[in-house]
Amino acid sequence: MEFGKTTSIGKIANRIQKSGKKVMVVAGDTFRAAAVEQLEVWAKRAGCDIMKKEENADPASVVFEAIRRAKETGVDVILCDTAGRLHNKKYLMDELEKIQRVIEKELPNADKESLLVIDATTGQNAIEQVKAFNEVSKITGLVLTKLDGTAKGGVVIGIVHENKIPVKFIGVGEGVDDMEIFSSHEFANAVI
């Protein structure tokens, strides 16, 4: 069964890299044990560069250095892995806000996406996650993971309807190529 946020970043990096763009992933989830190592594995699978520091490093400083290196090396797309689903942990939300400020300051004119990864097996807690994260980082899209099992991800219907946030990608398996562009028609058929 596929995991979640960090795995999704690796799969999205793979899709973008295959389209001919130069991608860098940023290990900004420095508080979760083994998150940096997990992202390293996915960066290698995707064939892209990675910016990382040691565990418990300041996430915003990792993002800052990544942006500087990306500018120097001609990176087209930067994908930042940030602190996870613990929307009720104020210090993690504060870090996310700090990262947003760094990105806005260093890349004011860049096209930006803020994707929230939602596990298809998550119920009502996903609604609270979306509200909390949207207050700190204007969410532009959702990634729905773990659609390779029995979960149908029905909670996303209410989230999309209430928040007007589109689903951009779905994770459908464990492999590096198991990330697909979301199709509302196919999703509706699967739920029904």
C-alpha positions as CSV (number, residue, x, y, z in Angstrom):
1,M,0.0,0.0,0.0
2,E,1.3,3.4,-0.9
3,F,2.1,5.8,1.9
4,G,1.4,9.5,1.6
5,K,2.9,12.9,1.3
6,T,6.6,12.2,0.7
7,T,5.8,9.3,-1.6
8,S,3.4,11.6,-3.6
9,I,6.2,14.2,-4.0
10,G,8.5,11.6,-5.4
11,K,5.8,10.4,-7.9
12,I,5.0,14.0,-8.9
13,A,8.7,14.7,-9.3
14,N,8.9,11.7,-11.6
15,R,6.0,12.9,-13.8
16,I,7.5,16.3,-14.1
17,Q,11.0,15.1,-14.7
18,K,9.8,12.7,-17.5
19,S,8.1,15.7,-19.2
20,G,11.6,17.2,-19.7
21,K,11.7,19.7,-16.8
22,K,14.6,19.8,-14.3
23,V,13.2,19.1,-10.9
24,M,14.5,19.5,-7.3
25,V,12.8,18.1,-4.3
26,V,13.3,19.7,-0.9
27,A,13.5,17.8,2.3
28,G,11.7,20.3,4.4
29,D,9.9,17.8,6.7
30,T,12.9,17.8,9.0
31,F,11.0,16.9,12.2
32,R,9.7,13.5,11.2
33,A,12.2,10.7,11.7
34,A,13.4,9.2,8.4
35,A,11.5,11.7,6.3
36,V,14.7,13.0,4.7
37,E,15.9,9.5,3.9
38,Q,12.5,8.6,2.5
39,L,12.6,11.6,0.2
40,E,16.2,10.7,-0.9
41,V,15.0,7.3,-2.0
42,W,12.1,8.9,-4.1
43,A,14.4,11.5,-5.6
44,K,16.7,8.8,-6.8
45,R,13.8,6.9,-8.3
46,A,12.6,10.0,-10.0
47,G,16.1,10.9,-11.2
48,C,16.0,14.4,-9.7
49,D,18.1,16.6,-7.4
50,I,17.5,16.9,-3.7
51,M,18.2,19.6,-1.2
52,K,18.5,18.3,2.4
53,K,19.9,19.0,5.8
54,E,20.1,17.0,9.0
55,E,17.1,16.0,10.9
56,N,15.5,18.8,13.0
57,A,17.1,21.5,10.8
58,D,15.1,24.7,10.3
59,P,12.7,23.8,7.4
60,A,12.5,27.3,6.1
61,S,16.3,27.5,5.8
62,V,16.3,24.3,3.8
63,V,13.8,25.8,1.4
64,F,15.7,29.1,1.2
65,E,18.9,27.2,0.3
66,A,17.1,25.1,-2.2
67,I,15.7,28.1,-4.0
68,R,19.2,29.7,-4.2
69,R,20.7,26.4,-5.6
70,A,17.8,26.0,-8.0
71,K,18.4,29.5,-9.4
72,E,22.1,28.8,-9.8
73,T,21.6,25.4,-11.5
74,G,18.6,26.1,-13.7
75,V,16.0,24.1,-12.0
76,D,12.6,24.4,-13.5
77,V,10.4,23.1,-10.7
78,I,11.0,22.9,-7.0
79,L,8.8,20.5,-4.9
80,C,8.9,21.1,-1.1
81,D,8.1,18.3,1.3
82,T,6.9,20.1,4.5
83,A,5.6,19.0,7.9
84,G,2.8,16.6,7.6
85,R,-0.8,16.1,8.6
86,L,-0.5,17.3,12.2
87,H,-2.6,20.4,11.6
88,N,-3.3,20.6,15.4
89,K,0.4,21.1,16.2
90,K,0.9,24.9,16.3
91,Y,4.7,24.7,15.9
92,L,4.4,22.8,12.6
93,M,1.8,25.2,11.3
94,D,4.1,28.1,12.3
95,E,6.9,26.4,10.3
96,L,4.7,26.1,7.3
97,E,3.8,29.8,7.5
98,K,7.5,30.6,7.7
99,I,8.2,28.5,4.6
100,Q,5.5,30.3,2.7
101,R,7.1,33.7,3.6
102,V,10.5,32.5,2.3
103,I,9.0,31.3,-0.9
104,E,7.0,34.5,-1.5
105,K,10.1,36.6,-0.8
106,E,12.6,34.6,-2.9
107,L,10.2,33.7,-5.8
108,P,7.6,36.5,-5.9
109,N,6.7,36.1,-9.6
110,A,6.9,32.3,-9.8
111,D,3.9,30.1,-10.5
112,K,3.1,28.4,-7.2
113,E,1.0,25.4,-6.1
114,S,0.2,24.4,-2.6
115,L,-1.0,20.8,-2.7
116,L,-2.5,19.0,0.3
117,V,-2.1,15.2,0.3
118,I,-5.2,13.4,1.6
119,D,-5.3,9.7,2.4
120,A,-8.3,8.1,0.8
121,T,-8.9,6.1,4.0
122,T,-9.2,9.3,6.1
123,G,-12.7,10.3,7.1
124,Q,-13.9,13.5,8.7
125,N,-10.4,14.4,10.0
126,A,-9.6,15.4,6.4
127,I,-12.1,18.2,6.5
128,E,-10.4,19.7,9.5
129,Q,-7.0,19.3,7.9
130,V,-8.1,21.2,4.8
131,K,-9.5,24.1,6.9
132,A,-6.4,24.4,9.0
133,F,-3.9,24.1,6.2
134,N,-5.9,26.5,4.0
135,E,-5.6,29.2,6.7
136,V,-1.8,29.0,6.6
137,S,-1.1,28.1,3.0
138,K,-3.7,28.8,0.4
139,I,-4.3,25.3,-1.0
140,T,-4.5,25.2,-4.8
141,G,-5.1,21.5,-5.1
142,L,-5.5,18.1,-3.5
143,V,-3.6,14.9,-4.0
144,L,-5.7,11.8,-3.1
145,T,-3.6,8.8,-2.1
146,K,-4.2,5.1,-1.4
147,L,-6.8,4.6,-4.1
148,D,-5.2,1.3,-5.0
149,G,-7.1,-0.6,-2.3
150,T,-10.7,-0.7,-1.2
151,A,-10.8,3.0,-0.1
152,K,-12.8,5.2,-2.4
153,G,-12.0,8.6,-1.0
154,G,-15.6,9.8,-0.8
155,V,-14.7,12.4,1.8
156,V,-13.0,14.4,-0.9
157,I,-16.4,15.2,-2.5
158,G,-17.5,17.3,0.5
159,I,-14.0,18.9,0.7
160,V,-14.0,19.9,-3.0
161,H,-17.6,21.1,-2.8
162,E,-17.2,23.2,0.4
163,N,-13.8,24.6,-0.3
164,K,-13.7,24.9,-4.1
165,I,-10.3,23.2,-4.2
166,P,-9.7,20.8,-7.1
167,V,-8.2,17.4,-6.9
168,K,-5.1,17.4,-9.1
169,F,-3.5,14.0,-8.7
170,I,-4.4,10.5,-7.4
171,G,-2.0,7.9,-6.1
172,V,-3.0,4.4,-7.3
173,G,-0.1,2.2,-6.3
174,E,3.3,1.8,-4.9
175,G,5.5,2.4,-8.0
176,V,7.1,5.6,-9.1
177,D,4.8,5.8,-12.1
178,D,1.6,5.2,-10.0
179,M,0.5,8.9,-9.9
180,E,-2.2,9.9,-12.3
181,I,-3.9,13.2,-13.2
182,F,-7.3,13.2,-11.5
183,S,-10.4,12.6,-13.7
184,S,-13.7,13.5,-12.0
185,H,-15.7,11.3,-14.4
186,E,-13.6,8.2,-13.6
187,F,-13.7,9.1,-9.9
188,A,-17.5,9.4,-9.8
189,N,-17.9,6.1,-11.6
190,A,-15.6,4.4,-9.0
191,V,-17.4,5.9,-6.0
192,I,-20.8,4.9,-7.4
